[in-house]
């Protein structure tokens, strides 16, 4: 017959370099508004595909926005993936206005061809950024 055994283990965790009362630091600034809108656009699309929202009109009612505004926001998902990545990778805004706005992106979004979008994006980066 096997008798059960009990083991006790004591672990001591050592705090690294900083004191316990120090709050973690975050980068200064705020996320670009257009980056937040891009995230919202993907969330709306996900919820429509999942059946949580019937369509964009339903999304507009739920979010308290106009159908036109929801369309403008969701259209950001039509940007070439590289452009979306570049927007999300932009540094936080620490002072002043955002470097780019959703309105600035509308002519780029209006182009159905991603190569054309990329060319317009490169032009904006050279001239407008």
VOGU-3710 file (C-alpha; in Angstrom, 3 decimals, decimal comma):
1> xxxxxxxxxx> 0,000/0,000/0,000  1,229/3,512/-0,898  0,830/6,195/1,724  0,207/9,760/0,564  2,965/12,282/1,224  2,817/16,035/1,663  5,515/18,389/0,426  5,926/22,038/1,364  7,745/24,434/-0,920  8,711/27,983/-0,032
11> xxxxxxxxxx> 9,516/30,403/-2,853  11,086/33,772/-2,226  10,559/36,288/-5,015  13,035/39,097/-5,272  11,837/42,524/-6,454  13,870/43,822/-9,365  15,614/47,202/-9,147  12,674/49,477/-8,354  10,698/49,929/-5,189  7,300/48,378/-4,796
21> xxxxxxxxxx> 5,513/51,726/-4,563  6,737/52,917/-7,962  3,951/52,819/-10,511  4,808/51,441/-13,935  5,660/54,182/-16,368  3,770/54,710/-19,580  4,810/56,595/-22,635  3,701/60,217/-22,626  1,103/61,344/-25,092  -2,046/59,950/-26,534
31> xxxxxxxxxx> -2,916/57,555/-29,303  -3,799/59,105/-32,667  -7,537/59,531/-33,085  -7,368/57,881/-36,505  -5,702/54,829/-34,915  -8,601/54,568/-32,450  -11,065/54,950/-35,332  -9,268/52,212/-37,265  -9,589/49,889/-34,263  -13,283/50,802/-33,983
41> xxxxxxxxxx> -13,757/50,097/-37,692  -12,349/46,597/-37,323  -14,482/46,004/-34,229  -17,650/47,071/-36,075  -16,810/44,778/-38,988  -16,084/41,888/-36,615  -19,401/42,364/-34,819  -21,348/42,549/-38,103  -19,649/39,352/-39,371  -20,355/37,628/-36,043
51> xxxxxxxxxx> -24,025/38,568/-36,266  -23,909/40,746/-33,138  -24,910/43,699/-35,300  -27,263/43,320/-38,237  -25,541/45,813/-40,519  -23,867/49,218/-40,480  -27,190/50,987/-39,911  -27,710/48,865/-36,801  -24,140/49,647/-35,712  -24,872/53,359/-36,131
61> xxxxxxxxxx> -27,936/53,116/-33,889  -26,067/51,146/-31,236  -23,100/53,534/-31,263  -25,197/56,685/-31,441  -23,614/57,783/-34,711  -25,043/58,589/-38,111  -24,967/55,923/-40,795  -22,738/58,198/-42,864  -20,185/58,492/-40,055  -20,128/54,740/-39,457
71> xxxxxxxxxx> -19,529/54,257/-43,186  -16,638/56,741/-43,096  -15,100/54,951/-40,122  -15,569/51,422/-41,492  -14,104/52,510/-44,833  -10,740/52,787/-43,054  -10,588/48,980/-43,245  -10,316/49,359/-47,028  -6,838/50,846/-46,661  -3,919/48,700/-47,763
81> xxxxxxxxxx> -2,648/46,640/-44,815  0,737/48,400/-44,893  -0,975/51,776/-44,482  -3,041/50,489/-41,577  0,128/49,171/-39,937  1,909/52,492/-40,477  -0,979/54,377/-38,862  -1,012/52,062/-35,849  2,772/52,353/-35,503  2,799/56,167/-35,477
91> xxxxxxxxxx> 4,160/57,649/-32,261  1,794/59,058/-29,644  0,819/62,703/-29,877  2,554/64,628/-27,101  1,550/68,155/-28,112  -0,576/69,845/-30,708  -2,655/68,242/-33,408  -2,542/64,717/-34,759  -0,194/64,194/-37,699  -2,991/62,641/-39,757
101> xxxxxxxxxx> -6,771/62,600/-39,601  -9,512/60,398/-40,964  -10,478/63,232/-43,300  -6,932/63,310/-44,683  -7,225/59,610/-45,466  -10,523/59,839/-47,369  -8,946/60,422/-50,812  -6,636/57,463/-50,196  -9,499/55,236/-48,995  -11,478/56,197/-52,102
111> xxxxxxxxxx> -8,916/54,442/-54,306  -9,846/50,778/-54,754  -6,343/49,764/-55,849  -3,864/49,213/-53,033  -0,902/50,207/-55,231  -2,566/53,566/-55,888  -3,266/53,890/-52,173  0,380/53,176/-51,377  1,538/55,813/-53,875  -0,818/58,420/-52,370
121> xxxxxxxxx> 0,329/57,435/-48,868  3,994/57,830/-49,833  3,210/61,242/-51,339  1,404/62,305/-48,157  4,318/61,083/-46,018  6,778/63,136/-48,103  4,662/66,298/-48,210  2,219/66,256/-45,339  3,817/64,402/-42,478
//
